[in-house]
Amino acid sequence: EAGAERQVRTEYATGEVQLFEGEKGAERLVRTDFLDGTIKYHEGARGSERVVRTAYADGRLKHFEGEMGAERKVRTQFPDGGTQYYEGARARSRASRICPETRIHAHTPPG
């Protein structure tokens, strides 16, 4: 139907590809693919899309929380099954622990 077209994909000369979902006038960014194999996943309403996950070609997967422009990394999953967790503000987040799923490390305090 004429006039019912909606944006579903944008391709840039850099090789970046953005994918959109939603009705005409409410299309929202849901995924961005990069030439190096990195994929960013977005959630949120049009104009407020935020990065929630980034997948890298080497198998790492980073998870984010927060509003658009203020996303902070909360964990990184590694191909070997390890997981690194982060806490703190966006610019000051630091690793809080590593929990490899394939290996168990335990520390028993003396006493």
N, CA, C and O atoms as a GROMACS GRO file, in nm:
protein
  444
    1GLU      N    1   0.084  -0.117   0.000
    1GLU     CA    2   0.000   0.000   0.000
    1GLU      C    3   0.089   0.124   0.000
    1GLU      O    4   0.184   0.134   0.077
    2ALA      N    5   0.057   0.218  -0.087
    2ALA     CA    6   0.134   0.341  -0.098
    2ALA      C    7   0.130   0.419   0.032
    2ALA      O    8   0.025   0.433   0.094
    3GLY      N    9   0.248   0.469   0.074
    3GLY     CA   10   0.258   0.548   0.196
    3GLY      C   11   0.272   0.465   0.322
    3GLY      O   12   0.283   0.521   0.431
    4ALA      N   13   0.271   0.333   0.308
    4ALA     CA   14   0.283   0.247   0.426
    4ALA      C   15   0.425   0.194   0.444
    4ALA      O   16   0.450   0.108   0.528
    5GLU      N   17   0.519   0.247   0.364
    5GLU     CA   18   0.656   0.199   0.373
    5GLU      C   19   0.714   0.233   0.509
    5GLU      O   20   0.686   0.338   0.566
    6ARG      N   21   0.795   0.142   0.560
    6ARG     CA   22   0.862   0.166   0.687
    6ARG      C   23   1.008   0.127   0.674
    6ARG      O   24   1.044   0.044   0.590
    7GLN      N   25   1.090   0.187   0.755
    7GLN     CA   26   1.233   0.159   0.750
    7GLN      C   27   1.260   0.025   0.817
    7GLN      O   28   1.213   0.001   0.928
    8VAL      N   29   1.335  -0.063   0.750
    8VAL     CA   30   1.372  -0.192   0.806
    8VAL      C   31   1.523  -0.213   0.811
    8VAL      O   32   1.572  -0.296   0.888
    9ARG      N   33   1.596  -0.138   0.726
    9ARG     CA   34   1.740  -0.161   0.716
    9ARG      C   35   1.808  -0.037   0.661
    9ARG      O   36   1.758   0.028   0.570
   10THR      N   37   1.925  -0.004   0.718
   10THR     CA   38   2.007   0.104   0.664
   10THR      C   39   2.148   0.049   0.647
   10THR      O   40   2.205  -0.008   0.740
   11GLU      N   41   2.206   0.066   0.528
   11GLU     CA   42   2.342   0.022   0.499
   11GLU      C   43   2.429   0.145   0.475
   11GLU      O   44   2.393   0.232   0.396
   12TYR      N   45   2.542   0.151   0.544
   12TYR     CA   46   2.634   0.263   0.531
   12TYR      C   47   2.754   0.224   0.446
   12TYR      O   48   2.786   0.106   0.434
   13ALA      N   49   2.821   0.323   0.387
   13ALA     CA   50   2.939   0.299   0.304
   13ALA      C   51   3.050   0.232   0.384
   13ALA      O   52   3.136   0.166   0.326
   14THR      N   53   3.051   0.248   0.516
   14THR     CA   54   3.152   0.187   0.602
   14THR      C   55   3.131   0.037   0.618
   14THR      O   56   3.218  -0.032   0.672
   15GLY      N   57   3.017  -0.014   0.572
   15GLY     CA   58   2.984  -0.154   0.588
   15GLY      C   59   2.892  -0.180   0.706
   15GLY      O   60   2.841  -0.291   0.722
   16GLU      N   61   2.870  -0.078   0.788
   16GLU     CA   62   2.779  -0.092   0.902
   16GLU      C   63   2.636  -0.108   0.851
   16GLU      O   64   2.595  -0.041   0.756
   17VAL      N   65   2.562  -0.199   0.915
   17VAL     CA   66   2.423  -0.224   0.878
   17VAL      C   67   2.337  -0.213   1.004
   17VAL      O   68   2.367  -0.275   1.105
   18GLN      N   69   2.231  -0.133   0.996
   18GLN     CA   70   2.138  -0.118   1.108
   18GLN      C   71   2.004  -0.180   1.069
   18GLN      O   72   1.955  -0.160   0.959
   19LEU      N   73   1.946  -0.256   1.163
   19LEU     CA   74   1.818  -0.321   1.141
   19LEU      C   75   1.713  -0.260   1.234
   19LEU      O   76   1.741  -0.232   1.350
   20PHE      N   77   1.592  -0.241   1.181
   20PHE     CA   78   1.485  -0.174   1.254
   20PHE      C   79   1.360  -0.261   1.259
   20PHE      O   80   1.337  -0.343   1.170
   21GLU      N   81   1.279  -0.241   1.364
   21GLU     CA   82   1.149  -0.306   1.376
   21GLU      C   83   1.048  -0.200   1.418
   21GLU      O   84   1.084  -0.095   1.472
   22GLY      N   85   0.921  -0.227   1.392
   22GLY     CA   86   0.815  -0.136   1.434
   22GLY      C   87   0.734  -0.085   1.317
   22GLY      O   88   0.773  -0.098   1.201
   23GLU      N   89   0.621  -0.027   1.351
   23GLU     CA   90   0.531   0.030   1.252
   23GLU      C   91   0.589   0.158   1.193
   23GLU      O   92   0.680   0.218   1.250
   24LYS      N   93   0.536   0.200   1.079
   24LYS     CA   94   0.579   0.323   1.014
   24LYS      C   95   0.569   0.439   1.112
   24LYS      O   96   0.467   0.460   1.176
   25GLY      N   97   0.678   0.514   1.120
   25GLY     CA   98   0.683   0.628   1.211
   25GLY      C   99   0.727   0.592   1.352
   25GLY      O  100   0.754   0.681   1.433
   26ALA      N  101   0.733   0.463   1.382
   26ALA     CA  102   0.775   0.418   1.515
   26ALA      C  103   0.887   0.316   1.506
   26ALA      O  104   0.912   0.241   1.600
   27GLU      N  105   0.956   0.312   1.390
   27GLU     CA  106   1.065   0.217   1.372
   27GLU      C  107   1.172   0.242   1.477
   27GLU      O  108   1.209   0.356   1.504
   28ARG      N  109   1.221   0.134   1.536
   28ARG     CA  110   1.326   0.146   1.637
   28ARG      C  111   1.444   0.057   1.599
   28ARG      O  112   1.427  -0.050   1.541
   29LEU      N  113   1.562   0.103   1.633
   29LEU     CA  114   1.686   0.030   1.605
   29LEU      C  115   1.692  -0.092   1.697
   29LEU      O  116   1.679  -0.078   1.819
   30VAL      N  117   1.713  -0.211   1.640
   30VAL     CA  118   1.721  -0.333   1.720
   30VAL      C  119   1.856  -0.402   1.708
   30VAL      O  120   1.892  -0.483   1.793
   31ARG      N  121   1.932  -0.371   1.602
   31ARG     CA  122   2.059  -0.441   1.583
   31ARG      C  123   2.149  -0.359   1.492
   31ARG      O  124   2.103  -0.296   1.396
   32THR      N  125   2.280  -0.360   1.523
   32THR     CA  126   2.379  -0.297   1.437
   32THR      C  127   2.489  -0.399   1.412
   32THR      O  128   2.548  -0.451   1.506
   33ASP      N  129   2.517  -0.427   1.285
   33ASP     CA  130   2.623  -0.520   1.244
   33ASP      C  131   2.741  -0.442   1.191
   33ASP      O  132   2.724  -0.346   1.115
   34PHE      N  133   2.862  -0.483   1.230
   34PHE     CA  134   2.984  -0.418   1.186
   34PHE      C  135   3.067  -0.515   1.102
   34PHE      O  136   3.052  -0.637   1.114
   35LEU      N  137   3.153  -0.462   1.016
   35LEU     CA  138   3.235  -0.545   0.927
   35LEU      C  139   3.324  -0.643   1.000
   35LEU      O  140   3.352  -0.751   0.948
   36ASP      N  141   3.369  -0.609   1.120
   36ASP     CA  142   3.460  -0.698   1.193
   36ASP      C  143   3.388  -0.814   1.261
   36ASP      O  144   3.450  -0.892   1.332
   37GLY      N  145   3.256  -0.825   1.241
   37GLY     CA  146   3.179  -0.934   1.299
   37GLY      C  147   3.110  -0.897   1.430
   37GLY      O  148   3.035  -0.978   1.484
   38THR      N  149   3.134  -0.778   1.481
   38THR     CA  150   3.069  -0.732   1.603
   38THR      C  151   2.922  -0.703   1.575
   38THR      O  152   2.888  -0.646   1.472
   39ILE      N  153   2.837  -0.742   1.669
   39ILE     CA  154   2.693  -0.716   1.658
   39ILE      C  155   2.647  -0.651   1.788
   39ILE      O  156   2.670  -0.705   1.896
   40LYS      N  157   2.581  -0.535   1.778
   40LYS     CA  158   2.524  -0.469   1.894
   40LYS      C  159   2.372  -0.487   1.889
   40LYS      O  160   2.310  -0.468   1.784
   41TYR      N  161   2.314  -0.524   2.002
   41TYR     CA  162   2.170  -0.541   2.013
   41TYR      C  163   2.114  -0.426   2.095
   41TYR      O  164   2.170  -0.388   2.199
   42HIS      N  165   2.003  -0.369   2.047
   42HIS     CA  166   1.944  -0.251   2.109
   42HIS      C  167   1.802  -0.281   2.154
   42HIS      O  168   1.733  -0.364   2.095
   43GLU      N  169   1.758  -0.212   2.261
   43GLU     CA  170   1.619  -0.219   2.307
   43GLU      C  171   1.573  -0.078   2.340
   43GLU      O  172   1.655   0.010   2.365
   44GLY      N  173   1.443  -0.059   2.338
   44GLY     CA  174   1.386   0.071   2.373
   44GLY      C  175   1.304   0.129   2.261
   44GLY      O  176   1.311   0.084   2.146
   45ALA      N  177   1.226   0.229   2.294
   45ALA     CA  178   1.141   0.296   2.198
   45ALA      C  179   1.224   0.381   2.103
   45ALA      O  180   1.339   0.415   2.131
   46ARG      N  181   1.165   0.415   1.990
   46ARG     CA  182   1.232   0.499   1.890
   46ARG      C  183   1.289   0.625   1.956
   46ARG      O  184   1.220   0.696   2.029
   47GLY      N  185   1.414   0.650   1.928
   47GLY     CA  186   1.481   0.767   1.983
   47GLY      C  187   1.542   0.745   2.121
   47GLY      O  188   1.617   0.829   2.170
   48SER      N  189   1.510   0.631   2.182
   48SER     CA  190   1.563   0.598   2.315
   48SER      C  191   1.630   0.461   2.316
   48SER      O  192   1.648   0.401   2.421
   49GLU      N  193   1.665   0.411   2.197
   49GLU     CA  194   1.727   0.280   2.189
   49GLU      C  195   1.859   0.279   2.265
   49GLU      O  196   1.939   0.373   2.254
   50ARG      N  197   1.881   0.174   2.342
   50ARG     CA  198   2.005   0.161   2.419
   50ARG      C  199   2.069   0.027   2.387
   50ARG      O  200   2.001  -0.069   2.350
   51VAL      N  201   2.200   0.021   2.400
   51VAL     CA  202   2.273  -0.104   2.377
   51VAL      C  203   2.251  -0.193   2.499
   51VAL      O  204   2.273  -0.150   2.612
   52VAL      N  205   2.208  -0.317   2.476
   52VAL     CA  206   2.188  -0.412   2.586
   52VAL      C  207   2.288  -0.527   2.580
   52VAL      O  208   2.313  -0.594   2.681
   53ARG      N  209   2.345  -0.550   2.461
   53ARG     CA  210   2.436  -0.662   2.444
   53ARG      C  211   2.523  -0.636   2.323
   53ARG      O  212   2.478  -0.582   2.222
   54THR      N  213   2.651  -0.676   2.334
   54THR     CA  214   2.742  -0.670   2.221
   54THR      C  215   2.807  -0.806   2.207
   54THR      O  216   2.865  -0.858   2.302
   55ALA      N  217   2.797  -0.865   2.088
   55ALA     CA  218   2.859  -0.994   2.059
   55ALA      C  219   2.979  -0.971   1.967
   55ALA      O  220   2.969  -0.900   1.867
   56TYR      N  221   3.093  -1.031   2.003
   56TYR     CA  222   3.215  -1.015   1.925
   56TYR      C  223   3.245  -1.143   1.848
   56TYR      O  224   3.204  -1.252   1.888
   57ALA      N  225   3.317  -1.130   1.738
   57ALA     CA  226   3.351  -1.244   1.653
   57ALA      C  227   3.431  -1.350   1.728
   57ALA      O  228   3.427  -1.468   1.691
   58ASP      N  229   3.506  -1.310   1.832
   58ASP     CA  230   3.587  -1.407   1.907
   58ASP      C  231   3.505  -1.484   2.010
   58ASP      O  232   3.560  -1.566   2.083
   59GLY      N  233   3.374  -1.458   2.017
   59GLY     CA  234   3.286  -1.531   2.108
   59GLY      C  235   3.253  -1.460   2.237
   59GLY      O  236   3.168  -1.508   2.312
   60ARG      N  237   3.317  -1.347   2.266
   60ARG     CA  238   3.284  -1.271   2.387
   60ARG      C  239   3.145  -1.209   2.373
   60ARG      O  240   3.102  -1.174   2.263
   61LEU      N  241   3.077  -1.195   2.485
   61LEU     CA  242   2.945  -1.135   2.487
   61LEU      C  243   2.940  -1.039   2.606
   61LEU      O  244   2.954  -1.082   2.721
   62LYS      N  245   2.920  -0.910   2.579
   62LYS     CA  246   2.912  -0.809   2.686
   62LYS      C  247   2.767  -0.768   2.704
   62LYS      O  248   2.694  -0.748   2.607
   63HIS      N  249   2.726  -0.753   2.830
   63HIS     CA  250   2.590  -0.714   2.864
   63HIS      C  251   2.592  -0.578   2.931
   63HIS      O  252   2.682  -0.548   3.010
   64PHE      N  253   2.493  -0.494   2.898
   64PHE     CA  254   2.486  -0.358   2.948
   64PHE      C  255   2.351  -0.329   3.010
   64PHE      O  256   2.250  -0.390   2.973
   65GLU      N  257   2.349  -0.236   3.105
   65GLU     CA  258   2.226  -0.185   3.164
   65GLU      C  259   2.232  -0.033   3.164
   65GLU      O  260   2.341   0.024   3.159
   66GLY      N  261   2.117   0.031   3.168
   66GLY     CA  262   2.112   0.177   3.173
   66GLY      C  263   2.042   0.236   3.054
   66GLY      O  264   2.018   0.169   2.954
   67GLU      N  265   2.011   0.362   3.065
   67GLU     CA  266   1.942   0.434   2.959
   67GLU      C  267   2.038   0.469   2.844
   67GLU      O  268   2.160   0.464   2.860
   68MET      N  269   1.981   0.504   2.730
   68MET     CA  270   2.058   0.541   2.613
   68MET      C  271   2.162   0.649   2.648
   68MET      O  272   2.129   0.750   2.709
   69GLY      N  273   2.285   0.625   2.609
   69GLY     CA  274   2.393   0.718   2.635
   69GLY      C  275   2.456   0.703   2.772
   69GLY      O  276   2.561   0.761   2.799
   70ALA      N  277   2.394   0.625   2.858
   70ALA     CA  278   2.447   0.603   2.993
   70ALA      C  279   2.459   0.454   3.023
   70ALA      O  280   2.463   0.414   3.139
   71GLU      N  281   2.465   0.372   2.918
   71GLU     CA  282   2.477   0.228   2.937
   71GLU      C  283   2.607   0.197   3.011
   71GLU      O  284   2.710   0.260   2.988
   72ARG      N  285   2.600   0.099   3.101
   72ARG     CA  286   2.721   0.055   3.169
   72ARG      C  287   2.732  -0.096   3.158
   72ARG      O  288   2.632  -0.168   3.162
   73LYS      N  289   2.854  -0.143   3.144
   73LYS     CA  290   2.879  -0.286   3.131
   73LYS      C  291   2.855  -0.352   3.266
   73LYS      O  292   2.906  -0.306   3.368
   74VAL      N  293   2.777  -0.462   3.266
   74VAL     CA  294   2.750  -0.535   3.391
   74VAL      C  295   2.814  -0.673   3.393
   74VAL      O  296   2.841  -0.727   3.500
   75ARG      N  297   2.840  -0.730   3.275
   75ARG     CA  298   2.912  -0.858   3.272
   75ARG      C  299   2.965  -0.887   3.132
   75ARG      O  300   2.914  -0.838   3.032
   76THR      N  301   3.069  -0.967   3.130
   76THR     CA  302   3.127  -1.017   3.005
   76THR      C  303   3.134  -1.168   3.015
   76THR      O  304   3.186  -1.222   3.113
   77GLN      N  305   3.081  -1.236   2.915
   77GLN     CA  306   3.089  -1.381   2.908
   77GLN      C  307   3.197  -1.415   2.805
   77GLN      O  308   3.205  -1.353   2.699
   78PHE      N  309   3.280  -1.515   2.839
   78PHE     CA  310   3.391  -1.555   2.754
   78PHE      C  311   3.364  -1.690   2.691
   78PHE      O  312   3.288  -1.770   2.746
   79PRO      N  313   3.425  -1.718   2.575
   79PRO     CA  314   3.402  -1.845   2.506
   79PRO      C  315   3.436  -1.968   2.589
   79PRO      O  316   3.380  -2.075   2.567
   80ASP      N  317   3.529  -1.954   2.686
   80ASP     CA  318   3.568  -2.070   2.768
   80ASP      C  319   3.470  -2.096   2.881
   80ASP      O  320   3.491  -2.187   2.961
   81GLY      N  321   3.362  -2.016   2.889
   81GLY     CA  322   3.261  -2.035   2.993
   81GLY      C  323   3.277  -1.941   3.110
   81GLY      O  324   3.190  -1.937   3.197
   82GLY      N  325   3.384  -1.866   3.116
   82GLY     CA  326   3.406  -1.772   3.224
   82GLY      C  327   3.315  -1.651   3.212
   82GLY      O  328   3.272  -1.614   3.102
   83THR      N  329   3.286  -1.590   3.325
   83THR     CA  330   3.203  -1.469   3.329
   83THR      C  331   3.270  -1.369   3.422
   83THR      O  332   3.308  -1.402   3.534
   84GLN      N  333   3.282  -1.246   3.375
   84GLN     CA  334   3.337  -1.138   3.456
   84GLN      C  335   3.224  -1.040   3.483
   84GLN      O  336   3.154  -0.998   3.390
   85TYR      N  337   3.205  -1.002   3.611
   85TYR     CA  338   3.098  -0.912   3.652
   85TYR      C  339   3.156  -0.776   3.684
   85TYR      O  340   3.271  -0.765   3.729
   86TYR      N  341   3.077  -0.671   3.662
   86TYR     CA  342   3.121  -0.534   3.686
   86TYR      C  343   3.021  -0.463   3.775
   86TYR      O  344   2.902  -0.491   3.772
   87GLU      N  345   3.073  -0.369   3.854
   87GLU     CA  346   2.986  -0.287   3.937
   87GLU      C  347   3.039  -0.145   3.933
   87GLU      O  348   3.157  -0.123   3.903
   88GLY      N  349   2.954  -0.049   3.964
   88GLY     CA  350   2.995   0.090   3.964
   88GLY      C  351   2.936   0.167   3.848
   88GLY      O  352   2.868   0.112   3.762
   89ALA      N  353   2.965   0.297   3.847
   89ALA     CA  354   2.916   0.386   3.742
   89ALA      C  355   2.984   0.354   3.609
   89ALA      O  356   3.086   0.284   3.606
   90ARG      N  357   2.928   0.405   3.501
   90ARG     CA  358   2.974   0.375   3.366
   90ARG      C  359   3.124   0.394   3.349
   90ARG      O  360   3.193   0.299   3.310
   91ALA      N  361   3.176   0.511   3.375
   91ALA     CA  362   3.317   0.539   3.352
   91ALA      C  363   3.407   0.479   3.459
   91ALA      O  364   3.528   0.471   3.441
   92ARG      N  365   3.348   0.435   3.570
   92ARG     CA  366   3.427   0.385   3.680
   92ARG      C  367   3.399   0.240   3.712
   92ARG      O  368   3.438   0.192   3.819
   93SER      N  369   3.333   0.167   3.622
   93SER     CA  370   3.301   0.028   3.653
   93SER      C  371   3.429  -0.052   3.663
   93SER      O  372   3.527  -0.025   3.593
   94ARG      N  373   3.428  -0.151   3.750
   94ARG     CA  374   3.544  -0.237   3.767
   94ARG      C  375   3.497  -0.380   3.783
   94ARG      O  376   3.384  -0.406   3.823
   95ALA      N  377   3.585  -0.472   3.750
   95ALA     CA  378   3.551  -0.613   3.763
   95ALA      C  379   3.536  -0.647   3.910
   95ALA      O  380   3.618  -0.608   3.993
   96SER      N  381   3.430  -0.721   3.943
   96SER     CA  382   3.410  -0.758   4.082
   96SER      C  383   3.442  -0.905   4.108
   96SER      O  384   3.481  -0.939   4.220
   97ARG      N  385   3.428  -0.991   4.010
   97ARG     CA  386   3.465  -1.131   4.027
   97ARG      C  387   3.462  -1.202   3.892
   97ARG      O  388   3.397  -1.158   3.798
   98ILE      N  389   3.534  -1.312   3.885
   98ILE     CA  390   3.534  -1.396   3.766
   98ILE      C  391   3.483  -1.533   3.808
   98ILE      O  392   3.531  -1.591   3.905
   99CYS      N  393   3.385  -1.583   3.736
   99CYS     CA  394   3.327  -1.713   3.768
   99CYS      C  395   3.331  -1.803   3.646
   99CYS      O  396   3.232  -1.813   3.574
  100PRO      N  397   3.444  -1.869   3.621
  100PRO     CA  398   3.448  -1.958   3.504
  100PRO      C  399   3.355  -2.077   3.525
  100PRO      O  400   3.362  -2.145   3.628
  101GLU      N  401   3.270  -2.101   3.430
  101GLU     CA  402   3.174  -2.211   3.440
  101GLU      C  403   3.244  -2.347   3.424
  101GLU      O  404   3.193  -2.449   3.471
  102THR      N  405   3.359  -2.347   3.359
  102THR     CA  406   3.428  -2.472   3.331
  102THR      C  407   3.523  -2.511   3.443
  102THR      O  408   3.570  -2.625   3.447
  103ARG      N  409   3.553  -2.419   3.534
  103ARG     CA  410   3.645  -2.445   3.644
  103ARG      C  411   3.586  -2.385   3.771
  103ARG      O  412   3.522  -2.281   3.766
  104ILE      N  413   3.609  -2.452   3.884
  104ILE     CA  414   3.562  -2.398   4.011
  104ILE      C  415   3.682  -2.359   4.094
  104ILE      O  416   3.772  -2.441   4.117
  105HIS      N  417   3.685  -2.235   4.138
  105HIS     CA  418   3.791  -2.185   4.225
  105HIS      C  419   3.727  -2.152   4.358
  105HIS      O  420   3.629  -2.078   4.365
  106ALA      N  421   3.781  -2.208   4.464
  106ALA     CA  422   3.727  -2.180   4.596
  106ALA      C  423   3.838  -2.136   4.688
  106ALA      O  424   3.952  -2.182   4.677
  107HIS      N  425   3.807  -2.046   4.779
  107HIS     CA  426   3.903  -1.998   4.878
  107HIS      C  427   3.840  -2.018   5.015
  107HIS      O  428   3.731  -1.967   5.043
  108THR      N  429   3.909  -2.091   5.098
  108THR     CA  430   3.861  -2.111   5.234
  108THR      C  431   3.952  -2.032   5.328
  108THR      O  432   4.072  -2.059   5.334
  109PRO      N  433   3.896  -1.935   5.403
  109PRO     CA  434   3.980  -1.856   5.493
  109PRO      C  435   4.039  -1.943   5.604
  109PRO      O  436   3.975  -2.039   5.649
  110PRO      N  437   4.161  -1.911   5.649
  110PRO     CA  438   4.221  -1.990   5.756
  110PRO      C  439   4.137  -1.981   5.884
  110PRO      O  440   4.068  -1.882   5.908
  111GLY      N  441   4.144  -2.086   5.965
  111GLY     CA  442   4.074  -2.078   6.092
  111GLY      C  443   3.984  -2.188   6.109
  111GLY      O  444   3.916  -2.196   6.212
   0.00000   0.00000   0.00000
